[in-house]
Amino acid sequence: MASDTSKLENRQTLKKLVFIAILMFGFGYALVPLYKKICEVTGVYSLTKPDEVVNTQVDESRSIVLEFDANSRNETGWEIIPLENRKTVHPGELVQVTFKLTNPTATTFEAQAIPSYGPKEAGQYVKKLECFCFTQQKINANETRDFPVVLVIDPELPKDVTTVTLSYTMFEIEVKSTTENRQASLRERQS
């Protein structure tokens, strides 16, 4: 009798554990779209659309040094660099800078650029009107391409901030190549 009760309790415990595991898997699976929706509704990390510029007055009494940086987060060997490392601008002034991306490999990639700012609080004052970070980019094998960024530094930027760094990190999204091309690319890097 005790053995039957023990078996029944074990089965009930197993059912509960399987249910919890399925529930946890479902929650984990739903978390990514839920996070994206929350970010979309709140405007947090909105990278896919141009910023709205409200004040278009140029403040010529102040100068801000814009520094530009870029890097790629992959093992493929592409290189992304700003054509200018720094530029002195006035808040409210329209600024254009170009980044050059080179893919020396035999592999085509889909990539996305993610901006970051220094100091961190300056990010809310950098208003991008045109940016390659708004969309995923197809980077063809052996391609070199220029990507323009058009931005304005909001005149509301605190007066104690005199230097703003805009950095882009290029992440590989999806490999659009055959396994053969991928292996050729790996051999290129090893030699």
Salt bridges, closest charged atoms under 4 A:
GLU40 OE2 - LYS37 NZ 3.28
GLU67 OE2 - ARG86 NH2 2.41
GLU84 OE2 - LYS87 NZ 3.40
GLU143 OE2 - ARG145 NE 3.28
ASP146 OD1 - LYS100 NZ 3.21
GLU172 OE2 - ARG182 NH2 3.98
GLU174 OE2 - LYS176 NZ 3.41
